[in-house]
């Protein structure tokens, strides 16, 4: 019984009625306060579920954050006005737990098994070079010829320096390139390609504008590169 557990009498008992002892009245009041606080906590939790509030820390690659993420944020802010955003634009590999990151956007074909992830879009990769580079060094007609060209490679590419191509028959070719330049930022690699320093493989959103302007030329159109 509760009284035995507490080691005190909570009720005065007679044949006609029950009444609280002083200890019983105090215990009842404290329990009532606790139950009210639980009800308040449940109500607050329900409101947080319906309308997120507080600080949301987001990690995103630098180029993607600058070129793409900004156009989605106004609508996101309008939908969740009570959220404050702390956005880290960086191409470094962050530790989500130790760095206090809530959501990380990644452009990759592979993630650690201990991460919970969901694909939200496919990002095609494009192999390209400047007209000046191709005029001087020739245009590769097959993936294997890339081994004889200067290449520019992203340092954090999940496949390393192995570029993958698939032809119309579904045959996969993997080419090990020997980059003249490694860099941890796609914008720098794009600019080096424009300057004629070599052939680059980058996400389409990084090179699309320069392809449209003719400052870069897409290569190996008969092959599909890896989508991330």
N, C-alpha and C positions, 0 to 999 in steps of 0.2 A: 504494500500500500504506500501511497505518497507520504503519509505522515510518518510511517516507519522509515522510509528512505530519508526524509528530512530530519527525523529525530525530534519532531515537535508536533503538538496538536494544532490542527488548522480549524477544526469545527467544535463548537459546543453542541452537544447532543442531549436532547431530552426526549421524553416520549411524545411531546407535542410539536417540537420545532427544532430546527437547526439554525445556528448562527455562527458567524465567523469569529474566531479569536483574533486578538491583535496581530499575531503572527500570520493568521490566515488572511486577514484583510490586507496586510502588507504584501504577502505573496501574490494574492489575487491582483492587486494593483500593478505590481511589477510584470506579471504575466500578460495583463491586458495591454500594457505599454509595449511589450515585445511584439505581441500580435499586431498591434497597430503599425509598428515600424516595419514589420515584414510586409504588411499590406501596402505600405507606402513604397517600399523597395520594389515590390512586384509591379506597381503602377509605373514607377520610373523606368524599370527595365522594359516594360511594354512600350513606353513612349520612345525609348532609344531604338527599339526594333522598328517601330513605325517611321521614325524620323531620326536618322543618325545625327549625332552631335559630337563635338570634341575635335581632336586633332587626328588627321589621317596623314601618315608619312608615306610618300611614294618615291620609289627609285626607278629611274628610266634612263636608257642610253642617251648620251648627250645629243646626238644628231636627231634621234627620233623625238626627243623632247622639244627641240627647237623647231623642227620642220613639220611635225605632225600633232603632237600632244596639245599644243596651244589652241588649236581650232576646236578641240572637244571640251576644253575646260569651261567656257562660258555656259554651255548647256548643263554641264555637271554641277556648276555652282548654283545655277538657277533651280535645279531639282533638289539639291541638298544645301540650302543656304546656311544651315547651322554647323556645317563641317568647316573646319579650318584645314588648309592644305600646307604641307611642308614637302616640297618637291626637290629631290636630289638628282641633278643631271650629271651623270658620270658613267663612263664606260668601264670603270673598274668593277671587279666582281665583289659585290657586297655580301656580308654575312647578315642575313635578315634578322636573326635573333640578337646578335651582339650589337648591331647598328640600330636596332629599334625600328626597323622598316616594317610597315604594315602590308604594303602591296609593292611588288616589283614587276615591272614590265621587262621582258627579255626577248631578244631576237636570236633564237637558237633552235637547233634541231635536237638538242639533248639537254636534259636537266638532271640534277642529282636526284637519286631515288627518294631521299628524305624530304623533298619539297612537294607541297600540294600545288598543282598547277592546272590551268585550263587554257587551251588554245583559243584565242579570240580572233585571230586573223592569220592568213598565209601571206608572207612577204616574199615575192620573187626576187631572186638574185640575178644581176645582170653582169656579164663580162663585156668590158668595153675598153677602148683606148682612143687617144686623140688621132685626128687625121695625120698630123705631122709624124707621130710615132709610126703609124702604119706605112706611110710613104717611105720612111727611112728603113724600116725593119721588115716590112712585108706583113700581110694579113694571114693569120693562121686559119687553115681550112678544116682542121680537126683538133680535138682536145689534146692529142699527143704532141702536137707542134708547140704547145705552150711551154714545154720543157726547154725550148730553144729561144725563149723570149724573156725579157725582163718583166717580172711580175711584182705587184704591190699587194701586200697581204695584211689583213686585219689580225692583230695580235691575239684577240680573244675568240677567233672563229672556232666553233666547237670541233670542227673536223681538222683543225690545225692547218697545215699547208697541203692538204689533199683536197683538190677540187673535184667535184662529182658532176658528171654529165650523163644524160639519158637521151638516146636517139629515138627516132620515130618508131622503131621496132621494139623499143623497151630495153635495148642493150645498154648496160651501165658501164661507163668508163671512168676510172678514177685516176687522176693525174697528180703526181707529186711535184709541186712547183718549188723552185728555189728562189724565194723573193729577194729582190734587190733592196726592198724596204719593208720592214714590219712597222706598223703603227697601231696605236690603240684608239684611233679616231678615224671614222670613215670620211669625214669632210677633208681631212688632210690628205688621205689617199686619193680621193677624187681630184683634188687640186693638183696633186703630183701627176696624175694621169693626164689631166688637161695640159699640163706643162710638157708632156711628152716623155715622162720618165718610165713609162711601162704600161702593162696591161693590168687592169684592176677588176676584181669581182666584188660588187657592193650591192646592198639592198636597192631596189628600184627607186624608192623615194629619195635616196641621196643623190642619184645621178640623173633622174628623170628630166630635170630642167636643162641640164647641159646636153643631154641627148637631143632634146627638142631644138636646142639652139645650134646643134651640129658641132659643138666643141668636143663632144665624145661620140664615138661610133660603136654601135652594138656589134658584137662578134659571135660567131658560131650559132647563127640563127636556127640551124637545123637541129640543135641540141637544147634540151631543157636542163637548166642548172638546178641545184637543190633549192627547194622552197623552205623558208624558215618560219 
